[in-house]
Amino acid sequence: MLSILGLTKTYPGGVTALQDVSLEVPSGLFGLLGPNGSGKTTLMRVLAGLLAPTTGKIFWEGQEVTETPERIWPVLGYLPQDFGFYPHMTGDAMLRHLLALKGVEAPGGLTRLSAALLDRVNLTHAAHRPVKQYSGGMRQRLGIAQAIAGNPRLLIVDEPTAGLDPEERLRFFRLLTELAEDRVVLFSTHIVEDVAMVCARLAIIRFGHLVCVTTPQDARASLAGRVFEGVVSRADLDVWTRDQRVTQARLLEGQTLVRLVVDTGIAPQGFAPVAPTLEDAYMVLARPSAKPAA
């Protein structure tokens, strides 16, 4: 169990990236969802011990590690949003280099461990290819390989699917789901669909404030009977967006299809009720006027 109590981070110059964040992260896959600039990466870096919080406390399995983050490092695996590789090194050489830097020990040696990790993330076929030839998904899997070295009980991944194609995303999610069976996996993203696919529980963060902690099912249920969909003219789209709580506007066969939330449950003319999605709930909960969680 990872526990965060009253965490605040203010950067020099007075910019507050996190404001009084309290959160309990249980075993399994837990999603941290929020728009870019919401404070997700700052929170990940604080939890990984790369940034010191201004105030607040962090507990791992009941023991406070706020001022001694090195106590959590032996059980931590971390995949940051931007992970740098040496492009001319092979995947195997790069991984062995990272394992050595982390101080990972392996009974059979780092060569054997590297081979096992590359097999775990389905990169054996590319072990001796330069990293510069890797796709975005392959680089992410290489990053996960170093993150899971040493079998960490806490795994933090920050925006891991940005730029991945659909097949790579699904492969990455299968791996994360497998890893989450026996550890805490904190998955930070701004992509609602990603959280809906793999996370049984999630928190929404905006402007450094924790807005809510919920489940995809509960988030959808909170909008039951209040979501409607209809076609509007392109000329009227700005009016609908201004006067209604629009959660989505997209083109479908050349027409502008709009989803909106109506608290009265009465459909506007030309609109029909539809089942709420997690994206509908996210757009409502993460709107600027949403109140932080108590």
C-alpha positions in Angstrom: 0.0 0.0 0.0 1.3 3.4 -1.0 -0.2 6.3 1.1 0.1 10.0 0.4 -1.0 12.6 3.0 -1.4 16.3 2.4 1.3 16.4 -0.3 2.1 19.9 -1.7 4.9 20.9 -4.1 5.7 24.6 -4.8 8.5 25.4 -7.2 10.8 28.4 -6.9 8.9 31.4 -8.2 5.7 30.4 -6.4 4.2 27.9 -8.9 2.3 25.3 -6.9 2.2 22.0 -8.9 0.5 20.0 -6.2 -1.9 21.2 -3.5 -2.7 19.1 -0.5 -2.9 15.8 -2.3 -4.0 12.8 -0.2 -4.4 9.4 -1.8 -4.3 5.6 -0.9 -3.0 3.4 -3.7 -3.7 -0.3 -3.1 -2.2 -3.3 -4.8 -3.1 -3.7 -8.5 -3.4 -1.2 -11.3 -4.3 2.3 -10.2 -4.9 5.1 -12.7 -3.9 8.7 -12.2 -5.9 10.7 -14.8 -5.6 14.3 -15.7 -4.9 16.8 -18.5 -1.3 17.8 -19.4 0.0 20.2 -16.9 -2.3 18.9 -14.1 0.6 17.9 -11.8 0.8 14.2 -12.6 4.4 14.1 -13.5 5.4 16.2 -10.5 3.6 13.7 -8.3 5.3 10.8 -10.0 8.7 12.4 -9.5 8.0 13.2 -5.8 6.9 9.6 -5.2 10.1 8.3 -7.0 12.3 10.4 -4.7 13.5 12.7 -7.5 11.8 15.8 -6.1 11.3 16.7 -2.5 7.8 17.8 -1.5 7.2 21.2 0.1 4.9 19.7 2.7 3.1 16.4 3.3 4.1 12.8 3.9 4.6 9.6 1.9 4.2 6.2 3.4 5.1 2.8 1.9 3.6 -0.2 3.7 3.0 1.9 6.8 6.5 3.4 7.1 7.2 7.0 6.3 9.7 7.6 3.5 9.1 11.3 2.8 12.6 12.5 3.9 14.4 9.2 3.2 13.2 8.2 -0.4 16.3 5.9 -0.7 14.4 3.5 1.6 11.9 2.9 -1.2 14.3 2.7 -4.1 15.1 -1.0 -3.6 11.4 -1.9 -4.2 10.7 0.8 -6.8 10.5 0.5 -10.6 10.1 3.7 -12.4 9.4 4.5 -16.1 9.4 8.3 -16.5 7.5 10.1 -19.3 10.7 10.9 -21.1 13.2 8.1 -20.9 16.6 8.6 -22.6 18.5 5.9 -24.4 21.9 5.9 -26.2 20.6 5.4 -29.7 23.7 3.5 -31.1 23.7 0.9 -28.3 21.9 -2.3 -28.8 18.8 -3.1 -26.7 20.7 -5.7 -24.7 23.7 -3.5 -24.1 21.5 -0.5 -23.1 19.6 -2.7 -20.7 22.7 -4.1 -19.1 24.1 -0.6 -18.7 20.9 0.5 -17.0 20.9 -2.5 -14.7 24.5 -1.7 -13.7 23.6 1.9 -13.0 20.7 0.8 -10.8 23.0 -1.6 -8.9 20.8 -4.6 -9.7 22.4 -7.9 -8.7 21.6 -11.2 -10.4 22.9 -14.7 -9.4 23.5 -15.6 -13.0 25.0 -12.2 -14.0 23.6 -9.2 -15.8 23.8 -10.9 -19.2 21.4 -13.7 -18.2 19.1 -11.2 -16.4 19.0 -8.9 -19.4 18.1 -11.8 -21.7 15.3 -12.9 -19.3 13.9 -9.3 -19.0 14.0 -8.8 -22.8 12.1 -12.1 -23.2 9.5 -10.9 -20.6 8.8 -7.7 -22.6 8.9 -9.5 -26.0 12.1 -7.9 -27.2 14.4 -11.0 -27.6 14.2 -10.7 -31.4 15.5 -7.2 -31.2 18.1 -7.6 -28.5 21.1 -6.9 -30.7 19.5 -4.2 -32.8 20.5 -0.5 -32.1 17.9 1.3 -30.0 17.6 3.9 -32.7 15.9 1.3 -34.9 13.3 0.6 -32.2 9.7 1.8 -32.6 8.1 3.9 -29.9 6.4 0.8 -28.4 9.7 -1.1 -28.4 11.4 1.7 -26.5 8.7 1.7 -23.9 9.0 -2.0 -23.4 12.7 -1.6 -23.0 12.0 1.1 -20.4 9.6 -1.3 -18.6 12.3 -4.0 -18.7 14.7 -1.8 -16.7 11.8 -0.8 -14.4 10.9 -4.3 -13.4 14.4 -5.5 -12.8 14.8 -6.7 -9.3 11.1 -7.5 -9.1 10.0 -4.2 -7.5 6.8 -4.2 -5.4 6.0 -0.6 -6.5 5.9 0.2 -10.2 5.3 3.8 -11.4 4.8 4.5 -15.1 4.2 8.1 -16.3 2.4 8.6 -19.7 3.7 5.3 -21.0 1.4 5.0 -24.1 2.0 8.4 -25.7 2.8 7.9 -29.4 2.1 4.1 -29.4 0.1 2.6 -32.2 -3.0 0.5 -31.2 -1.2 -2.9 -31.4 1.7 -1.6 -29.3 -0.7 -0.1 -26.7 -2.6 -3.4 -26.3 0.7 -5.4 -25.9 1.8 -2.8 -23.3 -1.5 -3.1 -21.4 -1.3 -6.9 -21.3 2.2 -6.6 -19.8 1.1 -4.0 -17.2 -2.0 -6.1 -16.2 0.2 -9.1 -15.7 2.7 -7.1 -13.6 -0.1 -5.7 -11.4 -1.2 -9.1 -10.2 1.3 -9.0 -7.3 2.4 -5.4 -6.9 1.3 -1.8 -6.8 1.3 -0.2 -10.3 0.6 3.5 -10.5 -0.3 4.4 -14.1 -0.3 8.1 -14.9 -2.0 9.3 -18.2 -4.1 11.9 -19.8 -5.8 9.3 -22.1 -9.2 8.4 -20.7 -9.5 5.2 -22.8 -6.3 3.8 -21.4 -7.6 4.0 -17.8 -11.0 2.6 -18.8 -9.2 -0.5 -20.4 -7.0 -1.5 -17.5 -7.6 0.3 -14.2 -10.2 -0.9 -11.7 -9.7 2.3 -9.6 -8.5 5.8 -10.5 -8.0 9.3 -9.3 -8.6 12.5 -11.3 -6.2 15.4 -10.8 -6.5 18.9 -12.2 -4.4 22.1 -11.5 -2.6 20.2 -8.8 -5.7 19.3 -6.9 -7.1 15.9 -6.4 -10.7 16.1 -7.8 -12.0 12.6 -6.9 -11.1 9.0 -6.3 -13.5 6.6 -8.0 -13.9 3.5 -10.2 -14.8 3.5 -13.9 -18.1 1.9 -13.1 -19.1 4.4 -10.4 -17.9 7.3 -12.6 -20.2 6.2 -15.4 -23.1 5.5 -13.0 -22.9 9.0 -11.6 -24.2 10.3 -15.0 -26.9 7.7 -15.6 -29.9 9.2 -17.4 -28.1 12.5 -18.0 -26.1 12.0 -21.2 -27.6 12.7 -24.6 -26.3 12.7 -28.1 -27.4 14.5 -31.2 -26.4 16.1 -34.5 -25.9 19.8 -34.6 -24.9 22.2 -37.4 -21.3 23.3 -37.5 -22.5 26.9 -37.3 -24.3 26.2 -34.0 -21.5 24.2 -32.4 -20.0 27.2 -30.6 -23.4 28.0 -29.1 -23.9 24.5 -27.8 -20.5 24.4 -26.4 -21.1 27.7 -24.6 -24.5 27.0 -23.3 -24.3 23.3 -22.5 -22.0 20.8 -20.8 -20.6 19.3 -23.9 -18.4 16.3 -23.3 -17.6 15.4 -26.9 -18.0 16.9 -30.4 -16.8 14.8 -33.3 -17.4 14.3 -37.0 -19.3 11.2 -38.1 -20.0 10.8 -41.8 -19.6 14.5 -42.3 -22.0 15.5 -39.5 -21.1 17.0 -36.2 -22.2 14.6 -33.4 -22.3 16.2 -29.9 -22.6 14.5 -26.5 -23.7 16.5 -23.6 -24.7 16.2 -19.9 -28.1 17.6 -18.8 -28.7 17.5 -15.1 -32.5 17.7 -15.5 -32.5 14.4 -17.5 -34.6 16.0 -20.2 -33.2 15.6 -23.7 -32.9 18.8 -25.8 -34.8 18.6 -29.1 -33.1 16.3 -31.6 -31.0 14.6 -28.9 -31.4 11.0 -27.6 -30.3 9.3 -24.4 -27.0 7.3 -24.5 -25.1 5.2 -22.1 -22.5 7.3 -20.2 -18.8 6.6 -20.8 -15.8 7.2 -18.6 -14.8 10.1 -20.9 -18.2 11.8 -20.2 -17.6 11.4 -16.5 -14.0 12.7 -16.8 -15.0 15.8 -18.8 -17.6 16.6 -16.0 -15.4 15.8 -13.0 -12.2 17.5 -14.4 -13.9 20.7 -15.6 -12.4 23.9 -14.2 -15.3 24.4 -11.8 -15.1 20.9 -10.3 -14.4 20.9 -6.6 -11.4 19.0 -5.2 -12.1 15.8 -3.3 -12.8 16.3 0.4 
